[in-house]
Amino acid sequence: MSSDTSGAPARLPLHRALARLLPFARRDLPRIGLGGLSALAASIVALAIPTVLEWVVGGPIASGTTPAVVWGAVAVLGLGLLEALMVYLRRWFVLAPATAIEFNVRSAFYNRLQKLPIEFHDRWQGGQLLSRMMQDIGLIRRWMAFGLIMLVVNVLTVVIGSVLLFQWHWLLGTIFVVSGIPLWIQGFRFEKVYGVLTRRSQDQQGDLATSVEESVHGIRVLKAFGRGPHALTRFTRQAEGLRGTEMRKARAIAGVDFVLVLMPELAFAVSLAAGIWLTANGQMEVSQLFAFFAMATILRWPIESIGFLFSFMLDARTATDRVFEVFDAVETITDPAEPRSIADPRGALAFRGVHFRYQDARPHERDLLDGIDLELVPGETLALVGLTGSGKTTLTTLPTRLYDVTGGSVTLDGVDVRDLALVDLRTQIATAFEDATLFSASVRENVLLGRDDLDAFSDEAERVMREALDVAQAEFVAGLPDGAETMIGEEGMSLSGGQRQRLALARAVAARPRVLVMDDPLSALDVDTEERVQTELRRVLAGTTALVVAHRPSTVALADRVALLEDGRIADVGTHSALMARSASYRSVISSLERDEREESAQRTDPTSEIDIITEREGA
């Protein structure tokens, strides 16, 4: 889904929006200020050059005194070198603090993404978050290192230079100042138009990044179904929309640049005519007229750059707004003010009157989980079965507070999980998901992800990793090019589905939790491998409470008890044999699971099955 900006607060004024960066920049402001002072000093040195030229033209050149002309040239050269030194100092002062600010914002942004609840990530596109993390924060850094300083310095340079123009003649100074009025009018119009366009452009870039991300992650599906041209058409349509927005931005910038270039040119022409008239009438010296135009020439770049720098500031403002949309998102799942602790963890897990509904559920819809009462005693393995859509997967997200219940409570050893610190809770309860997500890291790092208490290369870590791999029947690791040090590609796509699931299960086992929640983590394994894994799990995790979402009769049969979930409620609980004897609904669900298992087995052996057809098409 796209980013959710509905109900967003009114847009802050420009200065208040950019002021939100101050907490990240406060420590580095002194050096940025010194960079600004260096840039201002460079501009003031440049503005001093026309005064020297006035003296050279009016004195040594008019009188033909060669030594004085040489000294005048030396003075101008010295001022030029001093200006270059100030420019160098500006860059030296701002480089480190600007990158430090970028680092601070980016680190805080990533930390924020880690803390925000799953429901936030359900609503936001990955590409939108990625574009904010990389592009927008990078733009903020460039603006603070260059745009902010140069905009302030160039505006001050224009103001100071305009005042200095009056020293030669009030009429010429007035002409130059009056010519700037249309620039301010055009600037106000430009802000309104460009502000909307730059926001649209940056949002469209985020959508485009999402399309690329989805296409890369889903490349196998696109190839398998021959939908590459369709994806390209969709991408081209989005790219064309972005191109159109960028063209409108360019036209808006061209409009303001036209005025910024035209008005100084007109001022030059009118000032030249007036200056010649004043000189002819003896009201002005030639040297003064020369110095006036030298000063006006120096002011041309600061004036013409204001349009670019102003658009840069609006881009930075939009980038700041987009970044702070994430910072402002509500962090609904947090540590309690006074966390409780469990003195003697046993692994008793209980659902008491649990209700849950997703945030986007309609008011008239009933709760997805509608009053769940279920208890798991320490060391028990309980299988959860039900038809598709009954709420099994949702139930498994509640113990670790990936989502919070909307009614009732989930308790661990009698303590509401909302009263425990998140790090403690997630140390006690581990989850193995059906969709086995691995990271671009080594096998060792993936398996030991949940063991911050171990040095990854210690003897104890090696023992824990090997044991976890054995339990998960992940003997294939020994055959990888570098064994446990083999780097896994993005999301583990360099491995088969079964291999990914076994590493994900090994990761959960290595965490050594008191409660293990498994959402059908062995769906990609054959029945024999699954049985061996289950046997090893019982041996190694003896005393560990397990809640298993089961999609196979074989998994159900290995559980101590089974809970039947129907329409968000626990319809019955008992042993597999007892439920088969007394519950027609349970028998129907088991029959459905058996049918699905037979179809899955047929797909594995039938050379014309859908999986093989897709594989052959992808290879072609």
Residue, then its C-alpha position, 0 to 999 in steps of 0.5 A: m500500500s502507499s503511504d498513508t497521509s490522510g488526516a495529516p496535520a496542516r503544512l507548517p510554515l517554511h521556517r518552522a518546517l526546516a526548524r525541525l532539523l535543529p535537534f539533529a544539527r544543534r551540536d554542529l551549528p557552530r561549525i556551520g555558522l563558521g562556514g557561513l561567516s567564511a562565505l560572507a567574508a568571501s563575498i565582502v572581499a569580492l565587494a571590496i574589489p570595485t572600490v580598489l578598481e575605482w582608485v586604480v582607474g581614477g588615479p594611477i590609470a588617469s595619471g599614467t603612474t605605472p608603479a601605482v597601477v602595478w600596486g593596484a593589480v597586486a591589491v586586486l590579486g590579494l583580494g582574489l586570493l583572500e576570497a579563494l581562501m574564504v571559499y576553501l574555509r567555508r567548504w572545510f568548516v561545513l563538510a564534517p558537520a553536514t555529513a554528521i547531521e546526515f548520519n544523525v538523521r539517517s540513524a534516527f530514521y532507521n531506529r524509528l522504522q525499527k520501533l514503529p509497529i507492524e501496522f505502520h509497515d503494512r500501510w507504507q510502501g517499501g520504496q517510499l520509505l527507501s526514498r525518504m531514507m536515502q534521497d530525502i535525507g541526502l538532499i537535506r545534507r546537501w542543502m545544509a552544507f551548501g544551499l542554506i549557507m549560500l542562500v543567506v550569504n547571497v541575500l546579504t551580499v545583494v543587500i550589502g552590495s545594493v547599499l554600496l551602489f548608492q555611494w557612487h550615485w543615488l539615481l543608479g542605486t535606486i534603479f538597481v534596487v527598484s529592479g529587484i521588486p519584480l523578483w520578490i513578487q515572482g518569488f512569492r508566486f514561485e513558492k506556491v507553485y513549486g512547493v506543490l510540484t516538488r512534493r508530488s515529484q518526491d512522492q512519485q519517485g518513492d512510488l517508482a522506487t517501490s515498483v523497482e523493489e517489487s519487480v526485483h523481489g518478484i522477478r521469478v513470478l514475472k518471468a514465470f508468467g511472462r509478465g515482464p512487458h506488463a511490468l515494464t508498461r506499468f513502470t513506464r507509465q509511472a516514470e512518464g508521470l514523474r517526467g511530466t512533473e519534472m517538466r512542470k518543475a523545470r518550467a516553473i524554475a525557467g519562469v523565475d530564472f527568466v525574471l532573475v536574468l531579465m531584470p538585472e539586464l534591464a537594470f544594467a541598460v537603464s543604469l548605463a544610459a543614466g550613468i553616461w548622462l550623469t558623466a556627460n553632465g559632470q555629476m559623476e566620474v568615469s572611475q565611479l561609473f566603472a566601479f558601479f558596473a564592476m559592483a553590479t557585475i559582482l552582484r549578478w551571480p548572487i541575484e541569479s542564484i537566488g532562484f536556484l537556491f530558493s527552489f533548493m530550499l523548497d526541495a529541502r522543506t519537502a524532504t524534511d516534511r516527508v522524513f518527519e511524516v515517519f518520525d511523527a507516526v504514532e508508536t503504538i507498541t511501546d515498553p510500559a512505564e514500569p516494566r514487570s519481570i518474570a522471576d521464574p520463567r516457565g513458559a505458561l502462555a494464555f489467551r484470555g478473552v482476546h479480541f483483535r481487529y485490524q486498523d482498517a477494518r470497517p466498523h460493522e465488521r466483527d473482530l477477526l479474533d472474537g473472544i479467544d480463550l486458550e491456555l498452554v501449560p509449560g512444555e506443552t505442544l499445542a497445534l492450532v488448526g482451522l480453515t483459511g481465514s479463521g485467524k490462525t496466523t493473526l493469533t500467532t502475532l499477539p504473544t510477541r506483540l507484533y500486534d496488540v490485542t484490541g480486547g482481552s489479554v495475552t499472558l506469559d507466566g501470568v503476566d500480561v505481555r504488555d507489562l513486560a519490556l519488549v526486549d525481555l518479552r521477545t527473549q522469552i518468546a521466539t517466532a518461526f514464520e511460514d515466510a522464511t525471511l533471511f538477511s544478506a549475511s552469512v549463515r552463521e549471522n542469520v542463525l545466531l540473530g537472536r543471540d546477542d549474548l554470544d560472541a558469534f565466533s566463540d566455542e559456545a556460539e559454534r555449539v549452539m549454531r551446530e545444534a540448531l542446524d542439526v535440529a532443523q535438519a539443515e545438513f546442506v550448510a556443510g555443502l555450501p561453498d564456505g559452510a556456515e560463513t557462506m553469504i546468503g543473497e538478498e532475502g535468501m533467494s539463493l537458497s531453495g524454499g525448504q533450505r530457507q525454512r530450515l535456516a529460519l527454524a534453526r534461528a528460532v531454535a538457537a534463541r532458546p526461548r521459553v515459548l516457541v510460536m511456529d506459523d507453519p514453518l515447515s510447509a516447504l519440507d517433505v513429510d519425512t524431513e518434517e517428522r525428523v525435525q519434529t523429533e529433534l525439536r522435542r528432544v532439544l527443546a524439552g520443556t519449551t512451550a510450543l504453539v504451532v499453526a498446523h497445515r498437515p495432519s502429520t503435524v497435528a498428530l505430533a502435538d500434545r493437544v489441538a485447538l480448533l479455530e472457527d470464525g475467530r473463536i476456539a471451537d474445541v480443544g483436545t487431543h487429536s484422537a478425542l477431537m476426531a471422535r467428537s467433532a464433525s468440524y474438526r474431521s472436516v478440517i483434517s480432511s481438508l488438510e489431507r486433501d491439500e497434502r495429497e495435491e502438494s505431493a502430486q505437484r512434487t511428482d507430476p512433471t506437468s504440474e504447475i510448479d514444473i511448468i513455471t520452472e521450465r518457463e522461467g528457465a526458457 
